[in-house]
Amino acid sequence: MISVLHDQRETEHADGAADGDDLWLDGAAIERATGWAWKPEGLCHGDICVPVPPVARSELVRDSRLNVAAMWRRSGQPVVHDRAARTWVFGAGAAQRGAALTSLEAPDFELPDLQGRTHRLSQYRGRKVLLATWASW
């Protein structure tokens, strides 16, 4: 089983294949894991498509699977995996992270309070919020 972490989601893939730094997934698994769709014109998200270069097609496409890790790296976004290649993380590129920082708006998340009530950060938009965090390590 291969786990893929991307954009605040985790998906499991029994039919994926890992080989070194390459992760091979079919179109349905890619869309489930990343939100990007593998179409004839390339890897697409909304109106944006990243074409599979014809000269690199043999290294990126194999047995109806796409080397999604290689495509991710080609688009300038980070990819990391554990030594056993069972957990993969597909990160956001520097341009995407920079655009998020220009808005000075934190991404939405939810956490329970001490009484177990769930609070979402978006419930407090427009108001000042102090977040106090700590870690035991």
Secondary structure, DSSP 8 states (H G I E B T S, - for coil): -EEEEETTEEEEESS-EEETTEEEE-HHHHHHHHS-EEETTEEEETTEEE---GGGHHHHEETTEEEHHHHHHHTT--EEE-TTS-EEEE---HHHHHHHHHTT-----EEE-TTS-EEEGGGGTTS----------
